[in-house]
C-alpha cells in the first residue's frame, strides 16, 4: 500500500474502469488525478469509441479521447471470452472500485453482473453509470448526452425565446454525471473505511440531468409554470445578462442590491439608482424591459476594457465574453498550471492537456501518465493480476 499524501489522497486505491465515452471516463480521471491507480479496460479492435471521434487528432489520437483519459493505464481484454472474463474475476480482489456503463443487463449477460462481482469481492464499490438507471421502463434505452439534454428539459430552457431550444455547447450532462459518480464513489469509500460494506451505486444521466436544473426546476415546482428560454438573461435576477459595449460584449451579474447601486454609480446612472421602484431586485425583475433598455443604452457608450476595470474596482461582478482559444491562452491559466504538456506514447507527439481544476496546499494533482495508447499496459495487467485472488 502506498502512503497517501495531500496531493495523492487516493494513493494505494485501485479502480477497474470498464466504462467508455465521457461520463465514466471523466469520473475515473478525477479518481486518477487524486492518486488512484486506474486500469482502463478496452475492447479489442477500436477500444473506447472516442478514440475515433475526430478530427481534430493529435499525433493520430483524437482530442476527445485525450480530454478524459490522463493518468490511466489501458489494457485490452475481450470480456466475451472465457479466459479474459476469468482474468477479470481473478483480478477483482486487488481492486477497490469498479466503474461500468454497459446498458443495464449487459454485464450480467457476460457473467459479470453486480451480484457475481460482489460475491467475489464483498468490499468492492461498483458504480454503474447509465442513461436512465438500472431499473424502470426507460432502463434499456441507450443514453447519450444530446438525447438527455432534450429529455430532461435542458434544451427547452437554453437559447432565445424566439427560436427553438439549443443544447449546451459541451456535453454537460455527461460531465456532471462523471462528477456526481466520483463524489458517490468517494462517499462509498469513506463508508467502507468506517467499517461499512461495499456498495452498488446507480448513477443515471437522466436523474443527474434533472438534478442539474436546480433553481429552474424548483421554480417550476413552486409556480406550476413551465420555464421559458431567457437567452443570456436570468429569470429571477435583473440585471444578470450580456450587454454590448462599443467594442464587444460583457456579462454583468448583479447578485444583490448593493451591487446594483455600485453599478449605477460606475455608469453614471443616478436617475436609476435614485428610483425607489428599482431599489430591490424583485422590483427590477417586474420592470425588466425598462431596466435592461436603460442599461443597454449606457453600456453602449463605453469601451469594454476601461469599463470592466471600473466595474471590478467597484466590486461589481462583470467580465468579457471570450472565445475558447483566448481562454486557453490566458497567461493566468499557464501560471497556475492548469494547462499541462505531455508526450503521447504512440508517436511522441507533444500535446497540451487541461489539468485538474483544484489545488491542495498550493499543489495541483500532477500529470503523471499521458492518456494511454490502446492496450499499452495489457501485458502488465495480465502479469500483475492473473491469479491475484
Secondary structure as a PSIPRED ss2 file (coil, helix, strand):
# PSIPRED VFORMAT (PSIPRED V4.0)

   1 X C   1.000  0.000  0.000
   2 X C   1.000  0.000  0.000
   3 X C   1.000  0.000  0.000
   4 X C   1.000  0.000  0.000
   5 X C   1.000  0.000  0.000
   6 X C   1.000  0.000  0.000
   7 X C   1.000  0.000  0.000
   8 X C   1.000  0.000  0.000
   9 X C   1.000  0.000  0.000
  10 X C   1.000  0.000  0.000
  11 X C   1.000  0.000  0.000
  12 X C   1.000  0.000  0.000
  13 X C   1.000  0.000  0.000
  14 X E   0.000  0.000  1.000
  15 X E   0.000  0.000  1.000
  16 X E   0.000  0.000  1.000
  17 X E   0.000  0.000  1.000
  18 X E   0.000  0.000  1.000
  19 X C   1.000  0.000  0.000
  20 X C   1.000  0.000  0.000
  21 X C   1.000  0.000  0.000
  22 X C   1.000  0.000  0.000
  23 X H   0.000  1.000  0.000
  24 X H   0.000  1.000  0.000
  25 X H   0.000  1.000  0.000
  26 X H   0.000  1.000  0.000
  27 X H   0.000  1.000  0.000
  28 X H   0.000  1.000  0.000
  29 X H   0.000  1.000  0.000
  30 X H   0.000  1.000  0.000
  31 X H   0.000  1.000  0.000
  32 X H   0.000  1.000  0.000
  33 X H   0.000  1.000  0.000
  34 X C   1.000  0.000  0.000
  35 X C   1.000  0.000  0.000
  36 X C   1.000  0.000  0.000
  37 X E   0.000  0.000  1.000
  38 X E   0.000  0.000  1.000
  39 X E   0.000  0.000  1.000
  40 X E   0.000  0.000  1.000
  41 X E   0.000  0.000  1.000
  42 X E   0.000  0.000  1.000
  43 X C   1.000  0.000  0.000
  44 X C   1.000  0.000  0.000
  45 X C   1.000  0.000  0.000
  46 X C   1.000  0.000  0.000
  47 X C   1.000  0.000  0.000
  48 X C   1.000  0.000  0.000
  49 X H   0.000  1.000  0.000
  50 X H   0.000  1.000  0.000
  51 X H   0.000  1.000  0.000
  52 X H   0.000  1.000  0.000
  53 X C   1.000  0.000  0.000
  54 X C   1.000  0.000  0.000
  55 X C   1.000  0.000  0.000
  56 X C   1.000  0.000  0.000
  57 X E   0.000  0.000  1.000
  58 X E   0.000  0.000  1.000
  59 X C   1.000  0.000  0.000
  60 X C   1.000  0.000  0.000
  61 X E   0.000  0.000  1.000
  62 X E   0.000  0.000  1.000
  63 X H   0.000  1.000  0.000
  64 X H   0.000  1.000  0.000
  65 X H   0.000  1.000  0.000
  66 X H   0.000  1.000  0.000
  67 X H   0.000  1.000  0.000
  68 X C   1.000  0.000  0.000
  69 X C   1.000  0.000  0.000
  70 X C   1.000  0.000  0.000
  71 X C   1.000  0.000  0.000
  72 X E   0.000  0.000  1.000
  73 X E   0.000  0.000  1.000
  74 X E   0.000  0.000  1.000
  75 X E   0.000  0.000  1.000
  76 X E   0.000  0.000  1.000
  77 X C   1.000  0.000  0.000
  78 X C   1.000  0.000  0.000
  79 X C   1.000  0.000  0.000
  80 X C   1.000  0.000  0.000
  81 X C   1.000  0.000  0.000
  82 X H   0.000  1.000  0.000
  83 X H   0.000  1.000  0.000
  84 X H   0.000  1.000  0.000
  85 X H   0.000  1.000  0.000
  86 X H   0.000  1.000  0.000
  87 X H   0.000  1.000  0.000
  88 X H   0.000  1.000  0.000
  89 X H   0.000  1.000  0.000
  90 X H   0.000  1.000  0.000
  91 X H   0.000  1.000  0.000
  92 X H   0.000  1.000  0.000
  93 X H   0.000  1.000  0.000
  94 X H   0.000  1.000  0.000
  95 X C   1.000  0.000  0.000
  96 X C   1.000  0.000  0.000
  97 X E   0.000  0.000  1.000
  98 X E   0.000  0.000  1.000
  99 X E   0.000  0.000  1.000
 100 X E   0.000  0.000  1.000
 101 X C   1.000  0.000  0.000
 102 X C   1.000  0.000  0.000
 103 X C   1.000  0.000  0.000
 104 X C   1.000  0.000  0.000
 105 X C   1.000  0.000  0.000
 106 X H   0.000  1.000  0.000
 107 X H   0.000  1.000  0.000
 108 X H   0.000  1.000  0.000
 109 X H   0.000  1.000  0.000
 110 X C   1.000  0.000  0.000
 111 X C   1.000  0.000  0.000
 112 X C   1.000  0.000  0.000
 113 X C   1.000  0.000  0.000
 114 X H   0.000  1.000  0.000
 115 X H   0.000  1.000  0.000
 116 X H   0.000  1.000  0.000
 117 X H   0.000  1.000  0.000
 118 X H   0.000  1.000  0.000
 119 X H   0.000  1.000  0.000
 120 X H   0.000  1.000  0.000
 121 X C   1.000  0.000  0.000
 122 X C   1.000  0.000  0.000
 123 X C   1.000  0.000  0.000
 124 X C   1.000  0.000  0.000
 125 X E   0.000  0.000  1.000
 126 X E   0.000  0.000  1.000
 127 X E   0.000  0.000  1.000
 128 X E   0.000  0.000  1.000
 129 X E   0.000  0.000  1.000
 130 X E   0.000  0.000  1.000
 131 X C   1.000  0.000  0.000
 132 X C   1.000  0.000  0.000
 133 X C   1.000  0.000  0.000
 134 X C   1.000  0.000  0.000
 135 X C   1.000  0.000  0.000
 136 X C   1.000  0.000  0.000
 137 X C   1.000  0.000  0.000
 138 X C   1.000  0.000  0.000
 139 X C   1.000  0.000  0.000
 140 X C   1.000  0.000  0.000
 141 X C   1.000  0.000  0.000
 142 X C   1.000  0.000  0.000
 143 X C   1.000  0.000  0.000
 144 X C   1.000  0.000  0.000
 145 X H   0.000  1.000  0.000
 146 X H   0.000  1.000  0.000
 147 X H   0.000  1.000  0.000
 148 X H   0.000  1.000  0.000
 149 X H   0.000  1.000  0.000
 150 X H   0.000  1.000  0.000
 151 X H   0.000  1.000  0.000
 152 X C   1.000  0.000  0.000
 153 X C   1.000  0.000  0.000
 154 X C   1.000  0.000  0.000
 155 X H   0.000  1.000  0.000
 156 X H   0.000  1.000  0.000
 157 X H   0.000  1.000  0.000
 158 X C   1.000  0.000  0.000
 159 X C   1.000  0.000  0.000
 160 X C   1.000  0.000  0.000
 161 X C   1.000  0.000  0.000
 162 X C   1.000  0.000  0.000
 163 X C   1.000  0.000  0.000
 164 X C   1.000  0.000  0.000
 165 X C   1.000  0.000  0.000
 166 X C   1.000  0.000  0.000
 167 X C   1.000  0.000  0.000
 168 X C   1.000  0.000  0.000
 169 X C   1.000  0.000  0.000
 170 X C   1.000  0.000  0.000
 171 X C   1.000  0.000  0.000
 172 X H   0.000  1.000  0.000
 173 X H   0.000  1.000  0.000
 174 X H   0.000  1.000  0.000
 175 X H   0.000  1.000  0.000
 176 X H   0.000  1.000  0.000
 177 X H   0.000  1.000  0.000
 178 X H   0.000  1.000  0.000
 179 X H   0.000  1.000  0.000
 180 X H   0.000  1.000  0.000
 181 X H   0.000  1.000  0.000
 182 X H   0.000  1.000  0.000
 183 X H   0.000  1.000  0.000
 184 X H   0.000  1.000  0.000
 185 X H   0.000  1.000  0.000
 186 X H   0.000  1.000  0.000
 187 X H   0.000  1.000  0.000
 188 X H   0.000  1.000  0.000
 189 X H   0.000  1.000  0.000
 190 X H   0.000  1.000  0.000
 191 X H   0.000  1.000  0.000
 192 X H   0.000  1.000  0.000
 193 X H   0.000  1.000  0.000
 194 X C   1.000  0.000  0.000
 195 X C   1.000  0.000  0.000
 196 X C   1.000  0.000  0.000
 197 X C   1.000  0.000  0.000
 198 X C   1.000  0.000  0.000
 199 X C   1.000  0.000  0.000
 200 X E   0.000  0.000  1.000
 201 X E   0.000  0.000  1.000
 202 X E   0.000  0.000  1.000
 203 X E   0.000  0.000  1.000
 204 X E   0.000  0.000  1.000
 205 X H   0.000  1.000  0.000
 206 X H   0.000  1.000  0.000
 207 X H   0.000  1.000  0.000
 208 X H   0.000  1.000  0.000
 209 X H   0.000  1.000  0.000
 210 X H   0.000  1.000  0.000
 211 X H   0.000  1.000  0.000
 212 X C   1.000  0.000  0.000
 213 X C   1.000  0.000  0.000
 214 X H   0.000  1.000  0.000
 215 X H   0.000  1.000  0.000
 216 X H   0.000  1.000  0.000
 217 X H   0.000  1.000  0.000
 218 X H   0.000  1.000  0.000
 219 X H   0.000  1.000  0.000
 220 X H   0.000  1.000  0.000
 221 X H   0.000  1.000  0.000
 222 X H   0.000  1.000  0.000
 223 X H   0.000  1.000  0.000
 224 X C   1.000  0.000  0.000
 225 X C   1.000  0.000  0.000
 226 X C   1.000  0.000  0.000
 227 X C   1.000  0.000  0.000
 228 X C   1.000  0.000  0.000
 229 X C   1.000  0.000  0.000
 230 X C   1.000  0.000  0.000
 231 X C   1.000  0.000  0.000
 232 X C   1.000  0.000  0.000
 233 X C   1.000  0.000  0.000
 234 X C   1.000  0.000  0.000
 235 X C   1.000  0.000  0.000
 236 X C   1.000  0.000  0.000
 237 X C   1.000  0.000  0.000
 238 X C   1.000  0.000  0.000
 239 X C   1.000  0.000  0.000
 240 X E   0.000  0.000  1.000
 241 X E   0.000  0.000  1.000
 242 X E   0.000  0.000  1.000
 243 X E   0.000  0.000  1.000
 244 X E   0.000  0.000  1.000
 245 X E   0.000  0.000  1.000
 246 X C   1.000  0.000  0.000
 247 X C   1.000  0.000  0.000
 248 X E   0.000  0.000  1.000
 249 X E   0.000  0.000  1.000
 250 X E   0.000  0.000  1.000
 251 X E   0.000  0.000  1.000
 252 X E   0.000  0.000  1.000
 253 X E   0.000  0.000  1.000
 254 X C   1.000  0.000  0.000
 255 X C   1.000  0.000  0.000
 256 X C   1.000  0.000  0.000
 257 X H   0.000  1.000  0.000
 258 X H   0.000  1.000  0.000
 259 X H   0.000  1.000  0.000
 260 X H   0.000  1.000  0.000
 261 X H   0.000  1.000  0.000
 262 X H   0.000  1.000  0.000
 263 X H   0.000  1.000  0.000
 264 X H   0.000  1.000  0.000
 265 X H   0.000  1.000  0.000
 266 X H   0.000  1.000  0.000
 267 X C   1.000  0.000  0.000
 268 X C   1.000  0.000  0.000
 269 X C   1.000  0.000  0.000
 270 X H   0.000  1.000  0.000
 271 X H   0.000  1.000  0.000
 272 X H   0.000  1.000  0.000
 273 X H   0.000  1.000  0.000
 274 X C   1.000  0.000  0.000
 275 X C   1.000  0.000  0.000
 276 X H   0.000  1.000  0.000
 277 X H   0.000  1.000  0.000
 278 X H   0.000  1.000  0.000
 279 X C   1.000  0.000  0.000
 280 X C   1.000  0.000  0.000
 281 X H   0.000  1.000  0.000
 282 X H   0.000  1.000  0.000
 283 X H   0.000  1.000  0.000
 284 X H   0.000  1.000  0.000
 285 X H   0.000  1.000  0.000
 286 X H   0.000  1.000  0.000
 287 X C   1.000  0.000  0.000
 288 X H   0.000  1.000  0.000
 289 X H   0.000  1.000  0.000
 290 X H   0.000  1.000  0.000
 291 X H   0.000  1.000  0.000
 292 X H   0.000  1.000  0.000
 293 X H   0.000  1.000  0.000
 294 X H   0.000  1.000  0.000
 295 X H   0.000  1.000  0.000
 296 X H   0.000  1.000  0.000
 297 X H   0.000  1.000  0.000
 298 X H   0.000  1.000  0.000
 299 X H   0.000  1.000  0.000
 300 X C   1.000  0.000  0.000
 301 X C   1.000  0.000  0.000
 302 X C   1.000  0.000  0.000
 303 X C   1.000  0.000  0.000
 304 X H   0.000  1.000  0.000
 305 X H   0.000  1.000  0.000
 306 X H   0.000  1.000  0.000
 307 X H   0.000  1.000  0.000
 308 X H   0.000  1.000  0.000
 309 X H   0.000  1.000  0.000
 310 X H   0.000  1.000  0.000
 311 X H   0.000  1.000  0.000
 312 X H   0.000  1.000  0.000
 313 X H   0.000  1.000  0.000
 314 X C   1.000  0.000  0.000
 315 X C   1.000  0.000  0.000
 316 X C   1.000  0.000  0.000
 317 X C   1.000  0.000  0.000
 318 X E   0.000  0.000  1.000
 319 X E   0.000  0.000  1.000
 320 X E   0.000  0.000  1.000
 321 X C   1.000  0.000  0.000
 322 X C   1.000  0.000  0.000
 323 X C   1.000  0.000  0.000
 324 X H   0.000  1.000  0.000
 325 X H   0.000  1.000  0.000
 326 X H   0.000  1.000  0.000
 327 X H   0.000  1.000  0.000
 328 X H   0.000  1.000  0.000
 329 X C   1.000  0.000  0.000
 330 X C   1.000  0.000  0.000
 331 X H   0.000  1.000  0.000
 332 X H   0.000  1.000  0.000
 333 X H   0.000  1.000  0.000
 334 X H   0.000  1.000  0.000
 335 X H   0.000  1.000  0.000
 336 X C   1.000  0.000  0.000
 337 X C   1.000  0.000  0.000
 338 X C   1.000  0.000  0.000
 339 X E   0.000  0.000  1.000
 340 X E   0.000  0.000  1.000
 341 X E   0.000  0.000  1.000
 342 X E   0.000  0.000  1.000
 343 X E   0.000  0.000  1.000
 344 X C   1.000  0.000  0.000
 345 X C   1.000  0.000  0.000
 346 X C   1.000  0.000  0.000
 347 X C   1.000  0.000  0.000
 348 X C   1.000  0.000  0.000
 349 X C   1.000  0.000  0.000
 350 X E   0.000  0.000  1.000
 351 X E   0.000  0.000  1.000
 352 X E   0.000  0.000  1.000
 353 X E   0.000  0.000  1.000
 354 X E   0.000  0.000  1.000
 355 X C   1.000  0.000  0.000
 356 X C   1.000  0.000  0.000
 357 X C   1.000  0.000  0.000
 358 X C   1.000  0.000  0.000
 359 X E   0.000  0.000  1.000
 360 X E   0.000  0.000  1.000
 361 X C   1.000  0.000  0.000
 362 X C   1.000  0.000  0.000
 363 X E   0.000  0.000  1.000
 364 X E   0.000  0.000  1.000
 365 X C   1.000  0.000  0.000
 366 X C   1.000  0.000  0.000
 367 X C   1.000  0.000  0.000
 368 X C   1.000  0.000  0.000
 369 X C   1.000  0.000  0.000
 370 X C   1.000  0.000  0.000
 371 X C   1.000  0.000  0.000
 372 X C   1.000  0.000  0.000
 373 X C   1.000  0.000  0.000
 374 X C   1.000  0.000  0.000
 375 X C   1.000  0.000  0.000
 376 X C   1.000  0.000  0.000
 377 X C   1.000  0.000  0.000
 378 X H   0.000  1.000  0.000
 379 X H   0.000  1.000  0.000
 380 X H   0.000  1.000  0.000
 381 X H   0.000  1.000  0.000
 382 X H   0.000  1.000  0.000
 383 X H   0.000  1.000  0.000
 384 X H   0.000  1.000  0.000
 385 X H   0.000  1.000  0.000
 386 X C   1.000  0.000  0.000
 387 X C   1.000  0.000  0.000
 388 X C   1.000  0.000  0.000
 389 X C   1.000  0.000  0.000
